[in-house]
Amino acid sequence: MRTLLNIIWLLLCGIWLALGYVLAGIVCCVLIVTIPFGLASFRIADFALWPFGRELVRRHDAGAPSAIGNVIWIIFAGWWLAIAHLVTAVALAITIIGIPLALANLKLIPVSLVPLGRVIVDSRSAQAVAP
């Protein structure tokens, strides 16, 4: 079931979301100073392609630079992305058939808000990695 949902997600939403995040990542990497944000955009693009069966967990070795970067990210990009994912999730949920896709869109909100200091893992190994 997870694979079927991922394929449906990929065809209807995932490709477009991932392309947007990859484009943002390329722009951030070209600007040199924002390379960490570009790498975070690539991580979000990876998660946006195949969200079912994967989770976002906090890295234990993430420190103050990740926290500072996340504050900067929230101010300039994070809250816009979170609002966009929330609006899209509501629109998908209205269609009843789109409820699983809406749930996947809601899973993207935490990573779009605070992408630094996080890692995307398989759902089965998430319990072992989580504190």
Residue frames as qw, qx, qy, qz and C-alpha x, y, z in Angstrom:
[[0.000, 0.886, 0.464, 0.000, 0.00, 0.00, 0.00],
 [0.333, -0.761, 0.097, 0.548, 2.87, 2.34, 0.85],
 [0.381, -0.123, 0.592, 0.699, 4.40, 1.88, -2.61],
 [0.174, 0.623, 0.677, 0.352, 1.06, 2.52, -4.33],
 [0.151, -0.927, -0.275, 0.206, 0.54, 5.73, -2.35],
 [0.395, -0.576, 0.308, 0.645, 4.09, 6.85, -3.15],
 [0.346, 0.177, 0.668, 0.635, 3.54, 6.26, -6.87],
 [0.040, 0.811, 0.554, 0.183, 0.24, 8.20, -6.83],
 [0.312, -0.858, -0.061, 0.404, 1.92, 10.96, -4.81],
 [0.469, -0.297, 0.452, 0.699, 4.88, 11.05, -7.19],
 [0.270, 0.399, 0.660, 0.576, 2.69, 11.44, -10.26],
 [0.083, -0.838, -0.491, -0.223, 0.25, 14.01, -8.82],
 [0.299, -0.954, -0.011, -0.030, 2.32, 16.07, -6.39],
 [0.771, -0.478, 0.198, 0.371, 5.81, 14.80, -5.73],
 [0.651, 0.311, 0.280, 0.633, 7.48, 15.63, -9.02],
 [0.101, 0.831, 0.179, 0.517, 6.33, 19.26, -8.93],
 [0.542, -0.838, 0.052, -0.025, 7.24, 19.78, -5.28],
 [0.814, -0.273, 0.237, 0.455, 10.63, 18.16, -5.73],
 [0.534, 0.507, 0.245, 0.630, 11.40, 20.25, -8.81],
 [0.134, -0.917, -0.083, -0.367, 10.57, 23.41, -6.90],
 [0.677, -0.706, 0.175, 0.114, 12.77, 22.45, -3.98],
 [0.796, 0.026, 0.271, 0.541, 15.62, 21.41, -6.32],
 [0.330, 0.734, 0.178, 0.567, 15.40, 24.75, -8.13],
 [0.367, -0.903, 0.058, -0.214, 15.52, 26.59, -4.79],
 [0.829, -0.429, 0.218, 0.285, 18.48, 24.42, -3.76],
 [0.688, 0.349, 0.218, 0.598, 20.38, 25.25, -6.94],
 [0.056, 0.868, 0.063, 0.489, 19.80, 28.97, -6.41],
 [0.600, -0.787, 0.134, -0.056, 20.96, 28.70, -2.80],
 [0.855, -0.187, 0.244, 0.418, 24.09, 26.79, -3.80],
 [0.519, 0.602, 0.163, 0.585, 24.97, 29.34, -6.48],
 [0.162, -0.909, 0.013, -0.384, 24.85, 32.10, -3.86],
 [0.528, 0.343, -0.619, 0.469, 27.66, 30.34, -1.90],
 [0.145, -0.309, 0.547, -0.764, 26.73, 31.80, 1.52],
 [0.720, -0.060, 0.217, -0.656, 23.43, 29.94, 1.49],
 [0.451, 0.269, -0.833, -0.174, 24.84, 26.50, 0.63],
 [0.085, 0.025, 0.903, -0.421, 23.52, 24.93, 3.88],
 [0.527, 0.361, 0.344, -0.688, 20.03, 26.06, 2.90],
 [0.563, 0.428, -0.517, -0.483, 20.55, 24.63, -0.59],
 [0.226, 0.163, -0.957, 0.083, 21.48, 21.27, 0.89],
 [0.297, 0.210, 0.711, -0.602, 18.38, 21.45, 3.10],
 [0.590, 0.418, -0.063, -0.689, 16.29, 22.15, -0.01],
 [0.474, 0.313, -0.780, -0.262, 17.73, 19.06, -1.68],
 [0.007, 0.003, 0.930, -0.367, 16.86, 17.03, 1.45],
 [0.469, 0.339, 0.421, -0.698, 13.28, 18.32, 1.34],
 [0.570, 0.419, -0.426, -0.564, 13.10, 17.49, -2.39],
 [0.266, 0.183, -0.946, -0.003, 14.15, 13.93, -1.60],
 [0.175, 0.206, 0.804, -0.529, 11.44, 13.65, 1.06],
 [0.493, 0.419, 0.101, -0.756, 8.86, 15.25, -1.25],
 [0.434, 0.310, -0.712, -0.457, 9.47, 12.61, -3.91],
 [0.628, -0.095, -0.769, -0.065, 8.75, 9.58, -1.70],
 [0.254, -0.497, 0.391, -0.732, 7.13, 10.60, 1.66],
 [0.875, -0.272, -0.035, -0.398, 5.17, 7.47, 2.58],
 [0.960, -0.101, -0.179, 0.191, 7.11, 5.09, 4.79],
 [0.548, 0.260, -0.257, 0.752, 9.69, 7.73, 5.74],
 [0.384, -0.864, -0.315, 0.074, 9.94, 10.08, 8.70],
 [0.260, 0.739, -0.252, 0.568, 11.88, 13.10, 9.76],
 [0.753, -0.553, -0.271, 0.232, 13.93, 12.71, 12.95],
 [0.122, -0.965, 0.222, -0.070, 16.22, 15.06, 14.83],
 [0.733, 0.365, -0.433, 0.377, 19.97, 14.52, 14.59],
 [0.700, -0.636, -0.215, 0.242, 21.68, 14.19, 17.95],
 [0.624, -0.173, 0.071, 0.759, 24.82, 15.98, 16.77],
 [0.157, 0.718, 0.313, 0.602, 22.99, 19.10, 15.53],
 [0.430, -0.367, -0.395, 0.724, 24.04, 22.10, 17.55],
 [0.008, -0.695, -0.227, 0.682, 23.76, 25.86, 17.68],
 [0.005, 0.281, -0.508, -0.814, 24.57, 26.49, 13.99],
 [0.071, -0.329, -0.875, -0.348, 21.57, 24.35, 12.99],
 [0.097, -0.690, -0.619, 0.363, 19.33, 26.22, 15.42],
 [0.041, -0.594, 0.070, 0.800, 20.50, 29.61, 14.13],
 [0.020, 0.087, -0.720, -0.688, 20.12, 28.46, 10.53],
 [0.051, -0.488, -0.867, -0.087, 16.60, 27.20, 11.27],
 [0.027, -0.713, -0.375, 0.592, 15.61, 30.59, 12.70],
 [0.030, 0.449, -0.385, -0.806, 16.90, 32.30, 9.54],
 [0.029, -0.124, -0.888, -0.442, 15.14, 29.67, 7.40],
 [0.002, 0.610, 0.760, -0.224, 11.80, 30.16, 9.24],
 [0.015, 0.670, 0.126, -0.732, 11.97, 33.92, 8.78],
 [0.136, 0.481, -0.465, -0.731, 12.76, 33.90, 5.06],
 [0.406, 0.143, -0.752, -0.500, 11.27, 30.66, 3.70],
 [0.077, -0.060, -0.968, 0.233, 9.90, 28.26, 6.30],
 [0.300, 0.383, 0.594, -0.640, 6.63, 29.85, 7.21],
 [0.485, 0.430, -0.289, -0.705, 5.76, 30.49, 3.55],
 [0.359, 0.187, -0.885, -0.229, 6.41, 26.85, 2.73],
 [0.044, 0.165, 0.894, -0.415, 4.46, 25.62, 5.76],
 [0.426, 0.424, 0.281, -0.749, 1.45, 27.76, 4.83],
 [0.492, 0.383, -0.535, -0.571, 1.61, 26.51, 1.23],
 [0.250, 0.060, -0.966, -0.006, 1.74, 22.88, 2.37],
 [0.183, 0.275, 0.732, -0.596, -1.15, 23.47, 4.80],
 [0.492, 0.437, 0.002, -0.753, -3.35, 25.12, 2.15],
 [0.458, 0.301, -0.737, -0.397, -2.57, 22.34, -0.31],
 [0.080, -0.034, -0.966, 0.244, -3.34, 19.70, 2.32],
 [0.361, 0.359, 0.509, -0.694, -6.73, 21.29, 3.05],
 [0.534, 0.437, -0.298, -0.660, -7.54, 21.43, -0.67],
 [0.366, 0.208, -0.890, -0.173, -6.57, 17.76, -1.08],
 [0.074, 0.112, 0.883, -0.449, -8.54, 16.69, 2.00],
 [0.494, 0.312, 0.178, -0.792, -11.72, 18.27, 0.67],
 [0.571, 0.319, -0.558, -0.510, -11.69, 15.81, -2.23],
 [0.886, -0.238, 0.276, -0.288, -11.94, 12.75, 0.12],
 [0.944, 0.270, -0.041, 0.185, -9.85, 10.69, -2.31],
 [0.427, 0.682, -0.310, 0.506, -6.96, 13.08, -1.70],
 [0.634, -0.743, 0.094, -0.193, -6.90, 12.53, 2.09],
 [0.897, -0.217, 0.099, 0.373, -3.79, 10.29, 2.01],
 [0.544, 0.474, 0.068, 0.689, -2.06, 12.87, -0.15],
 [0.229, -0.852, -0.002, -0.471, -3.13, 15.60, 2.26],
 [0.805, -0.582, 0.080, 0.081, -1.55, 13.64, 5.10],
 [0.797, 0.107, 0.106, 0.585, 1.69, 13.40, 3.12],
 [0.212, 0.721, 0.060, 0.658, 1.58, 17.14, 2.57],
 [0.529, -0.809, 0.035, -0.254, 1.16, 17.64, 6.31],
 [0.894, -0.276, 0.067, 0.346, 4.27, 15.47, 6.85],
 [0.590, 0.432, 0.068, 0.679, 6.22, 18.00, 4.80],
 [0.185, -0.922, -0.093, -0.326, 5.38, 20.90, 7.12],
 [0.675, -0.695, 0.132, 0.209, 7.94, 20.11, 9.86],
 [0.728, -0.037, 0.311, 0.609, 10.77, 19.62, 7.37],
 [0.308, 0.687, 0.276, 0.597, 9.81, 22.80, 5.52],
 [0.344, -0.921, -0.054, -0.176, 9.87, 24.75, 8.80],
 [0.407, -0.769, 0.492, 0.012, 13.09, 23.42, 10.36],
 [0.910, 0.367, -0.191, -0.031, 15.16, 21.41, 7.84],
 [0.340, 0.628, -0.604, 0.354, 18.59, 21.85, 9.40],
 [0.209, -0.355, 0.777, -0.476, 19.65, 19.31, 12.01],
 [0.809, 0.112, 0.359, -0.451, 17.15, 16.76, 10.77],
 [0.001, 0.295, -0.886, -0.358, 17.54, 13.51, 8.86],
 [0.780, 0.125, -0.110, -0.604, 15.00, 11.52, 6.86],
 [0.136, -0.272, 0.951, -0.062, 14.86, 7.82, 7.75],
 [0.439, -0.178, -0.799, -0.370, 12.73, 4.79, 7.00],
 [0.596, -0.510, -0.012, -0.621, 9.68, 4.58, 9.31],
 [0.922, -0.226, -0.314, 0.033, 10.80, 1.23, 10.70],
 [0.670, 0.049, -0.328, 0.664, 14.17, 2.60, 11.79],
 [0.086, -0.685, -0.003, -0.723, 12.71, 5.90, 13.09],
 [0.739, -0.639, -0.104, -0.188, 11.97, 4.40, 16.50],
 [0.868, -0.158, -0.092, 0.462, 15.59, 3.29, 16.87],
 [0.437, 0.375, -0.006, 0.818, 16.96, 6.72, 15.88],
 [0.282, -0.765, -0.163, -0.556, 14.54, 8.88, 17.90],
 [0.090, 0.408, -0.636, 0.649, 15.66, 9.97, 21.38]]
